[in-house]
Amino acid sequence: MRASLIQINVDPAEPVAERRERAAALVREQAGSDLVVLPELWHVGAFAHESFAAEAETPDGPTAAAMARAARDAGVWLHAGSIAERDAGGSLYNTSLVFSPAGELVRSYRKIHRFGFDKGEAVLMAAGTEPATVALPAVTAGLATCYDLRFPELFRALVDAGAQMFVVPAGWPERRRGHWTLLARARAVENQAYVLACGTAGTHAGVEQAGHSLVVDPWGDVVAEAGAGEEVLTAEIDPARVAEVREEFPALKDRVLGR
């Protein structure tokens, strides 16, 4: 299984509509991959709080439509990162969208853990309530977003729901890049699952982004890691490796709490 993580640069000088089309073009260039992943809130910027409401869309809005077409044109499964979603009642959510190679929206996930400590995303957006998985042809993927990475109980719930891989789009700041790598590897090790962690490049709202998207295998080894700038990180994933690691080192069978 070939996965391509698009670590797109989020530049506040680039209009949202132009970045949307550029992202769609980058997705189309990944024809031949099985799964393509975009970062969190790449259309507006994860720290551009003042733009969330202005750029919020429905799950069938312009970003979703562009991503559906790109997935269909490339013939790939597409985790289109997340958008600022506005629901029918006017509430905002940080919502991930997953499209099939036919361009169908097959799964969405509203971010459960909102970052900000009583400001920013934490007060501007409502919290999701339901963990989400999606059955890809060769593996079941659990969905999480950025700050979710700090909460291992979510990933345990995803494992219990059958996840063998976690897809984590993010807008992670450079000043905490060490945590990004550490937590991605920890979630892989403790759950014996692949982690595909896709971040953004650039600086927006005055916050330098970490970049350094990475793919971690079920043993916790880094299969591939990007640099700091805009980049497409492609890695080969062996879904059978999950079962092998869980059989060779059956730590999950020894769980006592949280059963």
Solvent accessible surface area in square Angstrom, and as a share of the most:
residue,aa,sasa,rsa
1,M,48,0.22
2,R,105,0.38
3,A,0,0.00
4,S,0,0.00
5,L,0,0.00
6,I,0,0.00
7,Q,0,0.00
8,I,0,0.00
9,N,45,0.23
10,V,1,0.00
11,D,57,0.29
12,P,99,0.62
13,A,89,0.69
14,E,33,0.15
15,P,72,0.45
16,V,26,0.15
17,A,57,0.44
18,E,101,0.45
19,R,5,0.02
20,R,30,0.11
21,E,96,0.43
22,R,74,0.27
23,A,0,0.00
24,A,1,0.01
25,A,46,0.36
26,L,27,0.14
27,V,0,0.00
28,R,84,0.31
29,E,122,0.55
30,Q,22,0.10
31,A,65,0.50
32,G,62,0.59
33,S,10,0.07
34,D,68,0.35
35,L,3,0.01
36,V,0,0.00
37,V,0,0.00
38,L,0,0.00
39,P,0,0.00
40,E,3,0.01
41,L,1,0.01
42,W,0,0.00
43,H,0,0.00
44,V,12,0.07
45,G,1,0.01
46,A,13,0.10
47,F,24,0.10
48,A,10,0.07
49,H,59,0.27
50,E,140,0.63
51,S,30,0.19
52,F,1,0.00
53,A,53,0.41
54,A,86,0.67
55,E,56,0.25
56,A,20,0.16
57,E,17,0.08
58,T,64,0.37
59,P,45,0.28
60,D,119,0.62
61,G,12,0.12
62,P,72,0.45
63,T,1,0.00
64,A,4,0.03
65,A,38,0.29
66,A,1,0.01
67,M,0,0.00
68,A,16,0.13
69,R,106,0.39
70,A,0,0.00
71,A,0,0.00
72,R,121,0.44
73,D,86,0.45
74,A,10,0.08
75,G,45,0.43
76,V,1,0.00
77,W,42,0.15
78,L,0,0.00
79,H,2,0.01
80,A,1,0.01
81,G,1,0.01
82,S,0,0.00
83,I,1,0.01
84,A,0,0.00
85,E,6,0.03
86,R,89,0.33
87,D,39,0.20
88,A,119,0.92
89,G,75,0.72
90,G,36,0.34
91,S,49,0.32
92,L,18,0.09
93,Y,29,0.11
94,N,3,0.01
95,T,2,0.01
96,S,0,0.00
97,L,1,0.00
98,V,2,0.01
99,F,5,0.02
100,S,10,0.06
101,P,47,0.30
102,A,62,0.48
103,G,12,0.11
104,E,106,0.48
105,L,75,0.37
106,V,62,0.35
107,R,93,0.34
108,S,45,0.29
109,Y,4,0.01
110,R,86,0.31
111,K,3,0.01
112,I,38,0.19
113,H,39,0.18
114,R,80,0.29
115,F,49,0.21
116,G,7,0.07
117,F,147,0.61
118,D,128,0.66
119,K,140,0.59
120,G,13,0.12
121,E,10,0.04
122,A,20,0.15
123,V,93,0.54
124,L,80,0.40
125,M,4,0.02
126,A,34,0.26
127,A,38,0.29
128,G,6,0.06
129,T,113,0.65
130,E,124,0.55
131,P,53,0.33
132,A,3,0.02
133,T,31,0.18
134,V,14,0.08
135,A,77,0.60
136,L,13,0.06
137,P,111,0.70
138,A,61,0.47
139,V,7,0.04
140,T,32,0.19
141,A,1,0.01
142,G,0,0.00
143,L,1,0.00
144,A,0,0.00
145,T,0,0.00
146,C,13,0.08
147,Y,32,0.12
148,D,0,0.00
149,L,0,0.00
150,R,76,0.28
151,F,52,0.22
152,P,54,0.34
153,E,109,0.49
154,L,9,0.05
155,F,0,0.00
156,R,71,0.26
157,A,41,0.32
158,L,0,0.00
159,V,18,0.11
160,D,91,0.47
161,A,63,0.49
162,G,38,0.36
163,A,0,0.00
164,Q,61,0.27
165,M,0,0.00
166,F,0,0.00
167,V,3,0.01
168,V,0,0.00
169,P,0,0.00
170,A,0,0.00
171,G,1,0.01
172,W,9,0.03
173,P,6,0.04
174,E,54,0.24
175,R,166,0.61
176,R,58,0.21
177,R,80,0.29
178,G,56,0.54
179,H,81,0.36
180,W,0,0.00
181,T,35,0.20
182,L,118,0.58
183,L,29,0.14
184,A,0,0.00
185,R,101,0.37
186,A,32,0.25
187,R,16,0.06
188,A,0,0.00
189,V,81,0.47
190,E,55,0.25
191,N,0,0.00
192,Q,6,0.03
193,A,0,0.00
194,Y,9,0.03
195,V,0,0.00
196,L,0,0.00
197,A,0,0.00
198,C,0,0.00
199,G,1,0.01
200,T,2,0.01
201,A,1,0.00
202,G,26,0.25
203,T,67,0.39
204,H,4,0.02
205,A,54,0.42
206,G,74,0.71
207,V,18,0.10
208,E,103,0.46
209,Q,6,0.03
210,A,0,0.00
211,G,2,0.02
212,H,34,0.15
213,S,0,0.00
214,L,0,0.00
215,V,0,0.00
216,V,0,0.00
217,D,20,0.10
218,P,1,0.01
219,W,131,0.46
220,G,1,0.01
221,D,72,0.37
222,V,55,0.32
223,V,70,0.40
224,A,21,0.16
225,E,74,0.33
226,A,5,0.04
227,G,29,0.28
228,A,65,0.50
229,G,42,0.41
230,E,77,0.35
231,E,64,0.29
232,V,52,0.30
233,L,15,0.07
234,T,64,0.37
235,A,8,0.06
236,E,102,0.46
237,I,5,0.02
238,D,75,0.39
239,P,31,0.20
240,A,56,0.43
241,R,70,0.25
242,V,3,0.01
243,A,68,0.52
244,E,78,0.35
245,V,1,0.00
246,R,54,0.20
247,E,123,0.55
248,E,123,0.55
249,F,115,0.48
250,P,57,0.36
251,A,47,0.37
252,L,32,0.16
253,K,141,0.60
254,D,110,0.57
255,R,41,0.15
256,V,117,0.67
257,L,161,0.80
258,G,64,0.62
259,R,205,0.75
